[in-house]
Amino acid sequence: MNLTYSPAEIAFRAEVRGWMEANVPPARLPSFDASREGFEAHRAWERKLAEGRWGMVTWPETYGGRGLDLVRWLVFEEEYWRAGAPLRVNQNGIFLLGPTLMEFGTEEQKARFLPAMASGDEIWAQAWSEPQAGSDLAAVRSTARRDGDAYVLSGHKIWSSRAVFADWAFGLFRSEPGSERHRGLSLVFFPLDAPGVRVQPIAQIDGETGFAEIFLDEVRVPAFNRLGEEGQGWAISMATAGFERGLMLRSPARFQEAAKRLVALYRAHEADCPDGTRAAVMQAVMDADAYALSIYSTASRLMAGGTIGAEASTNKIFWSEMDIAMHRTALTILGARAELLAAAPAAGDAGRWLDGWFFSLAGPIYAGSNEIQKNIIAERMLGLPRG
Ligand SMILES: Cc1cc2nc3c(=O)[nH]c(=O)nc-3n(C[C@H](O)[C@H](O)[C@H](O)COP(=O)(O)OP(=O)(O)OC[C@H]3O[C@@H](n4cnc5c(N)ncnc54)[C@H](O)[C@@H]3O)c2cc1C
């Protein structure tokens, strides 16, 4: 692994920085989970990114990307977070489904779905979890019944992020009647406004509706919407989970920028901080940098033809625990001010830390709970017997 940037990478960084400086909205956009207005403001931002061909720089040009390598994606992310650009409303599409489609989709499916994903015209939700199938995803009971050149979808999905306002969802369904566990599952796409789909928002701890339940009652979609072979759904969803945990969902720049904000917060309140705060701030900076180095190493390995395996689980545990620790330190520094909601007139940056703290608490749960990641590490990396 070479830890210096090439002249071409340095020039690329300058190009991204220039574009971001000229285009990032000066004020924070309203939350994409709180209202349709906020969601559409983020969609408009996705369209602007796409106009500059910045939607997903690693994708081939034909699908709206720039055909660049993973190191340049990491550089792009560093500049994106440095500029304080909006959160990606289509993260389920571009970071999770996109790479999976690239690997398992037909040419027709890629041409149909990827450009609209890159442009923000179609925003995606992930519909895998069910009330009795969270950690134990192989317990999925929703069905995809084959009927000629169509599937008829029925069942109940839950915790589907962005589903309240999104356009499409990719779901995991039991396509072989009577099959059990990870056999007989298929990955099928469905429009969230199709007849028979009912989306029921779920209020979060912060009052926003970041996710939803989805009820499917005989929803008819063309067989074209199945990704990969019938019955291959488990293998495909595990590939998606690898992208999610191992690389794409949480780029290091997100945490490095949070660590910089934490240092600034500490400097502003140093005199009032309890003992141990300085060490916690330094730990945050070191952890964020260590995570970045580890991801650069993963990227180098992938660029040399390697794959992401069970070690994606170690990444997921690391970033989720780091995120909580950083926010806990920020709340300690803020003291009583930490309780100000973002909308409070005197909140300033405090409200943002509180929002971040709430969200960080979900980190050990989404993308597969940390307990499950520890099981994966124990069994597949350390070769320990099943518990
Ligand atoms: C913010 C957020 C966004 C999400 N977005 C989506 C989304 O877009 N799409 C989607 O499909 N899902 C989404 N989820 C759901 C998420 O994937 C599940 O919540 C997660 O997989 C855990 O499942 P569960 O909630 O059913 O908990 P359960 O599986 O019931 O687990 C409850 C507790 O038991 C522990 N546990 C369970 N089994 C074991 C075991 N074998 N060994 C040790 N401990 C165990 C778990 O770690 C957890 O602490 C989201 C969740 C959150 C919090």
PDBQT file of the ligand as one rigid body, heavy atoms in Angstrom, charges set to zero:
ROOT
HETATM    1  C1  LIG A 401     -31.532   3.144  11.849  1.00  0.00    +0.000 C 
HETATM    2  C2  LIG A 401     -31.919   1.816  11.287  1.00  0.00    +0.000 A 
HETATM    3  C3  LIG A 401     -32.100   1.686   9.932  1.00  0.00    +0.000 A 
HETATM    4  C4  LIG A 401     -32.464   0.452   9.395  1.00  0.00    +0.000 A 
HETATM    5  N1  LIG A 401     -32.698   0.384   8.042  1.00  0.00    +0.000 NA
HETATM    6  C5  LIG A 401     -33.111  -0.777   7.506  1.00  0.00    +0.000 A 
HETATM    7  C6  LIG A 401     -33.437  -0.834   6.106  1.00  0.00    +0.000 A 
HETATM    8  O1  LIG A 401     -33.337   0.156   5.370  1.00  0.00    +0.000 OA
HETATM    9  N2  LIG A 401     -33.894  -2.001   5.605  1.00  0.00    +0.000 N 
HETATM   10  C7  LIG A 401     -34.022  -3.131   6.370  1.00  0.00    +0.000 A 
HETATM   11  O2  LIG A 401     -34.412  -4.156   5.820  1.00  0.00    +0.000 OA
HETATM   12  N3  LIG A 401     -33.719  -3.100   7.707  1.00  0.00    +0.000 NA
HETATM   13  C8  LIG A 401     -33.276  -1.949   8.289  1.00  0.00    +0.000 A 
HETATM   14  N4  LIG A 401     -32.999  -1.891   9.633  1.00  0.00    +0.000 N 
HETATM   15  C9  LIG A 401     -33.234  -3.095  10.455  1.00  0.00    +0.000 C 
HETATM   16  C10 LIG A 401     -31.974  -3.751  10.969  1.00  0.00    +0.000 C 
HETATM   17  O3  LIG A 401     -31.313  -4.458   9.953  1.00  0.00    +0.000 OA
HETATM   18  C11 LIG A 401     -32.418  -4.671  12.128  1.00  0.00    +0.000 C 
HETATM   19  O4  LIG A 401     -32.925  -3.841  13.156  1.00  0.00    +0.000 OA
HETATM   20  C12 LIG A 401     -31.263  -5.479  12.648  1.00  0.00    +0.000 C 
HETATM   21  O5  LIG A 401     -30.865  -6.444  11.702  1.00  0.00    +0.000 OA
HETATM   22  C13 LIG A 401     -31.654  -6.211  13.960  1.00  0.00    +0.000 C 
HETATM   23  O6  LIG A 401     -32.827  -6.912  13.810  1.00  0.00    +0.000 OA
HETATM   24  P1  LIG A 401     -34.050  -6.722  14.833  1.00  0.00    +0.000 P 
HETATM   25  O7  LIG A 401     -34.303  -5.275  15.015  1.00  0.00    +0.000 OA
HETATM   26  O8  LIG A 401     -35.167  -7.593  14.373  1.00  0.00    +0.000 OA
HETATM   27  O9  LIG A 401     -33.497  -7.261  16.249  1.00  0.00    +0.000 OA
HETATM   28  P2  LIG A 401     -33.438  -8.770  16.726  1.00  0.00    +0.000 P 
HETATM   29  O10 LIG A 401     -32.918  -9.609  15.611  1.00  0.00    +0.000 OA
HETATM   30  O11 LIG A 401     -34.724  -9.135  17.339  1.00  0.00    +0.000 OA
HETATM   31  O12 LIG A 401     -32.311  -8.679  17.840  1.00  0.00    +0.000 OA
HETATM   32  C14 LIG A 401     -32.574  -8.156  19.151  1.00  0.00    +0.000 C 
HETATM   33  C15 LIG A 401     -31.263  -8.206  19.950  1.00  0.00    +0.000 C 
HETATM   34  O13 LIG A 401     -30.829  -9.574  20.092  1.00  0.00    +0.000 OA
HETATM   35  C16 LIG A 401     -29.514  -9.733  19.610  1.00  0.00    +0.000 C 
HETATM   36  N5  LIG A 401     -29.387 -11.025  18.932  1.00  0.00    +0.000 N 
HETATM   37  C17 LIG A 401     -30.258 -11.572  18.030  1.00  0.00    +0.000 A 
HETATM   38  N6  LIG A 401     -29.804 -12.761  17.609  1.00  0.00    +0.000 NA
HETATM   39  C18 LIG A 401     -28.622 -12.997  18.233  1.00  0.00    +0.000 A 
HETATM   40  C19 LIG A 401     -27.651 -14.042  18.193  1.00  0.00    +0.000 A 
HETATM   41  N7  LIG A 401     -27.816 -15.094  17.400  1.00  0.00    +0.000 N 
HETATM   42  N8  LIG A 401     -26.539 -13.905  18.947  1.00  0.00    +0.000 NA
HETATM   43  C20 LIG A 401     -26.346 -12.815  19.744  1.00  0.00    +0.000 A 
HETATM   44  N9  LIG A 401     -27.220 -11.796  19.834  1.00  0.00    +0.000 NA
HETATM   45  C21 LIG A 401     -28.348 -11.877  19.087  1.00  0.00    +0.000 A 
HETATM   46  C22 LIG A 401     -29.317  -8.599  18.598  1.00  0.00    +0.000 C 
HETATM   47  O14 LIG A 401     -27.962  -8.262  18.447  1.00  0.00    +0.000 OA
HETATM   48  C23 LIG A 401     -30.109  -7.465  19.252  1.00  0.00    +0.000 C 
HETATM   49  O15 LIG A 401     -29.323  -6.844  20.238  1.00  0.00    +0.000 OA
HETATM   50  C24 LIG A 401     -32.628  -0.686  10.218  1.00  0.00    +0.000 A 
HETATM   51  C25 LIG A 401     -32.424  -0.564  11.595  1.00  0.00    +0.000 A 
HETATM   52  C26 LIG A 401     -32.088   0.666  12.134  1.00  0.00    +0.000 A 
HETATM   53  C27 LIG A 401     -31.887   0.762  13.624  1.00  0.00    +0.000 C 
ENDROOT
TORSDOF 0
